[in-house]
Amino acid sequence: MEPVTIGEEPLEERRRRRRAGDPRITPEGRELLLRMTAGDLMDEFQAALDADAAADPALGGGHDTDDDLD
């Protein structure tokens, strides 16, 4: 095996993890994520995301100041 430089080591570690999948997600969690993003919970999940985006000024939602009320 060739020696790896310090900069290449984190890159190779990220590649290894990406190929292996995220071990922190359980099979049950993976199933729930699939249901939320592409299954029967998709509409409910999208509605929750839309509500968060509409309420959060950092995401372009509600305004805390009246800067644009000229």
C-alpha positions as CSV (number, residue, x, y, z in Angstrom):
1,M,0.0,0.0,0.0
2,E,1.3,3.5,-0.9
3,P,1.8,6.0,1.8
4,V,-1.1,8.5,2.1
5,T,-0.5,12.2,2.7
6,I,-2.4,14.0,5.5
7,G,-4.7,15.8,2.9
8,E,-5.6,12.5,1.1
9,E,-6.4,10.6,4.3
10,P,-9.7,12.5,5.1
11,L,-10.7,12.3,1.4
12,E,-10.2,8.6,1.3
13,E,-12.1,8.2,4.6
14,R,-15.1,10.1,3.2
15,R,-15.1,7.9,0.1
16,R,-15.0,4.8,2.2
17,R,-18.0,5.9,4.3
18,R,-20.0,7.0,1.3
19,R,-19.5,3.6,-0.4
20,A,-20.4,1.8,2.8
21,G,-23.5,3.9,3.6
22,D,-24.2,5.8,6.9
23,P,-23.9,3.3,9.8
24,R,-25.8,5.7,12.1
25,I,-29.0,5.0,10.2
26,T,-30.8,1.9,11.3
27,P,-32.8,-0.2,8.8
28,E,-35.9,1.1,10.5
29,G,-34.7,4.7,10.1
30,R,-33.8,4.1,6.4
31,E,-37.3,2.8,5.8
32,L,-38.8,5.9,7.5
33,L,-36.6,8.2,5.4
34,L,-37.7,6.4,2.2
35,R,-41.4,6.8,3.2
36,M,-40.9,10.5,4.0
37,T,-39.1,11.3,0.7
38,A,-40.7,9.0,-1.8
39,G,-43.5,7.1,-0.1
40,D,-46.8,7.5,1.7
41,L,-45.5,10.2,4.1
42,M,-44.1,12.4,1.3
43,D,-47.0,14.9,1.2
44,E,-47.0,15.3,5.0
45,F,-43.2,15.7,5.1
46,Q,-43.3,18.3,2.2
47,A,-46.1,20.3,4.0
48,A,-43.9,20.4,7.2
49,L,-40.9,21.6,5.2
50,D,-43.0,24.3,3.5
51,A,-44.4,25.4,6.9
52,D,-40.8,25.7,8.3
53,A,-39.6,27.6,5.2
54,A,-42.5,30.0,5.4
55,A,-41.9,30.7,9.1
56,D,-38.1,31.0,9.1
57,P,-36.7,34.4,7.9
58,A,-33.4,32.7,7.1
59,L,-35.2,30.6,4.6
60,G,-37.1,33.4,3.0
61,G,-40.2,33.2,5.2
62,G,-41.7,35.5,7.8
63,H,-40.0,38.9,8.3
64,D,-38.9,40.2,11.7
65,T,-38.3,43.7,10.5
66,D,-40.2,46.1,8.3
67,D,-37.3,47.0,6.1
68,D,-39.3,46.3,2.9
69,L,-42.4,48.2,3.9
70,D,-41.7,51.5,2.1
